[in-house]
Structure formats: structure tokens, C-alpha cells
């Protein structure tokens, strides 16, 4: 009798274990390619590919842009700590500092004065003439 209950338990438990393993595998995210995500330009869907990032965290990341470095993610109240940031680093592009702009290109070119066109005054709508009113005596009678 004990062997019968063991067989029944095995027949019930085995499919449950297999299904739970397959379910867990299907829930795993496909990780992005290395150094492929720029936190200043990535879309919500791209940010959600990072481990542990869902819709809310991706929106927080987007709303706190721009970032000067990847380390800025820690100090912006997003909920990213050192360990999380270290898990993300392989997937994040390093943020490059803006190249210094030459002094010549900083000066704005003189703008030529464009001739201004005079606006024509708006034409006022003329009132329409009222339709002639027929005196009561001349109106045809209806029954």
C-alpha cells in the first residue's frame, strides 16, 4: 500500500516540478548586448532589458535625465545602489564628456536684419442687411 501512495505522489509531483522549472525559464529576460544601452537616450523598453528594471524604475531613470556619468544613477533617488549599478555596468555605454568647443565656433555669427512685413489691418465684417419683414395684413392666412 505504501508503494502505491509513493507512485501516486510521484505522478502528481513530477509534472508540477517540471512546469515550475519551465515557467521560471520563460520569465528570464533576454539581456542586452554588452555596452549597448545609453542611459541618456535609451527608450523605456531598452531600459527594461536591464536586470531588475521594470516600468516604474525605467520611468524614473528617464525622468532624471541627463546624466553626466553612469555613477549619477546612484544619487538621483531612483533606488539604484552600488550592487545594482555593478550588475548593469556591462550593458551600459560609458557617457563621454562633451568635446570642448573651439572659441571660433562659440561666437555667434551676426544675424542680418530681415525686412519686416507690415501686417495688413484686419477687415471688419460688414453687417448683413436684415430680410424685409412682411406686415401682418399681407401675410397669407393658414388654417
C-alpha positions in Angstrom: 0.0 0.0 0.0 2.9 2.3 0.7 4.4 1.8 -2.7 1.0 2.8 -4.3 0.9 6.1 -2.4 4.5 6.8 -3.4 3.8 6.2 -7.1 0.7 8.5 -6.9 2.8 11.2 -5.2 5.5 10.8 -7.8 3.0 11.1 -10.7 1.5 14.2 -9.2 4.7 15.9 -8.1 6.8 15.3 -11.1 4.6 17.3 -13.6 4.4 20.2 -11.1 8.2 20.4 -10.7 8.7 20.3 -14.5 6.1 23.0 -15.1 7.6 25.3 -12.4 11.1 25.0 -14.0 9.8 25.7 -17.5 7.8 28.7 -16.2 10.9 30.1 -14.4 12.9 29.8 -17.6 10.3 31.5 -19.7 10.3 34.5 -17.3 14.0 35.2 -17.7 14.8 38.4 -19.5 17.0 38.4 -22.6 19.9 40.6 -21.6 21.1 43.3 -24.0 24.4 43.2 -25.8 27.4 44.5 -23.9 27.8 48.3 -23.8 24.6 48.7 -25.9 22.4 50.9 -23.6 23.0 54.7 -23.4 21.1 55.9 -20.3 20.6 59.3 -21.7 18.9 58.1 -24.9 17.5 54.6 -24.2 13.8 54.0 -24.5 11.7 52.6 -21.7 11.7 49.2 -23.4 15.5 49.2 -23.7 16.0 50.2 -20.1 13.6 47.4 -19.0 16.1 44.9 -20.5 18.5 45.6 -17.6 18.3 43.1 -14.7 15.8 44.2 -12.1 14.4 47.1 -14.1 10.6 47.3 -14.6 8.3 50.0 -15.9 8.5 52.2 -12.8 12.3 52.2 -12.5 12.7 52.8 -16.2 10.4 55.9 -16.0 12.4 57.2 -13.0 15.6 56.8 -15.0 14.2 58.7 -18.0 12.7 61.5 -15.8 16.0 62.2 -14.1 18.0 62.7 -17.4 20.6 63.9 -18.4 23.3 62.0 -16.6 27.0 63.1 -16.7 28.2 59.6 -15.8 26.8 56.2 -15.2 27.5 56.8 -11.5 24.9 59.6 -11.4 22.3 56.8 -11.3 23.1 56.3 -7.6 22.5 59.8 -6.5 19.2 60.7 -8.2 16.7 59.0 -5.9 16.0 56.2 -8.4 16.7 53.4 -6.0 19.9 52.2 -7.6 22.7 51.1 -5.2 26.3 50.1 -5.8 25.5 46.4 -6.3 22.7 47.1 -8.8 24.9 49.5 -10.7 27.7 46.9 -10.9 25.2 44.4 -12.4 24.3 47.0 -15.0 27.7 48.3 -15.9 28.5 45.6 -18.6 25.4 46.7 -20.5 25.7 50.5 -20.2 27.7 52.6 -22.6 30.1 54.9 -20.8 29.0 58.5 -21.1 31.6 60.6 -22.9 32.3 64.1 -21.8 31.3 66.7 -24.4 34.3 67.7 -26.5 35.5 71.3 -25.9 34.1 73.7 -28.4 36.6 75.9 -30.3 36.4 79.6 -29.4 35.7 80.4 -33.1 32.6 78.3 -33.2 31.3 79.7 -29.9 30.9 83.2 -31.3 27.5 83.5 -32.9 27.5 84.8 -36.5 25.9 88.2 -36.9 22.4 88.0 -37.9 21.2 90.1 -40.8 18.2 92.1 -40.1 15.3 90.7 -42.0 12.9 93.2 -43.5 9.7 93.1 -41.6 6.5 93.0 -43.5 3.7 95.2 -42.4 0.7 93.4 -41.4 -2.5 94.3 -43.2 -5.2 95.6 -40.9 -8.0 93.1 -40.4 -11.1 93.7 -42.4 -14.1 94.0 -40.3 -17.1 92.0 -41.4 -19.9 94.3 -42.7 -23.3 93.7 -41.1 -25.7 91.9 -43.4 -29.0 93.6 -44.3 -32.0 92.2 -42.5 -34.6 90.5 -44.5 -37.7 92.6 -45.2 -40.5 91.9 -42.8 -43.9 91.5 -44.2 -46.7 93.3 -42.4 -49.3 91.1 -40.7 -52.1 92.2 -43.0 -50.2 91.0 -46.1 -49.3 87.6 -44.7 -51.2 84.6 -46.1 -53.5 83.0 -43.6 -53.1 79.4 -42.8 -55.8 77.2 -41.4 
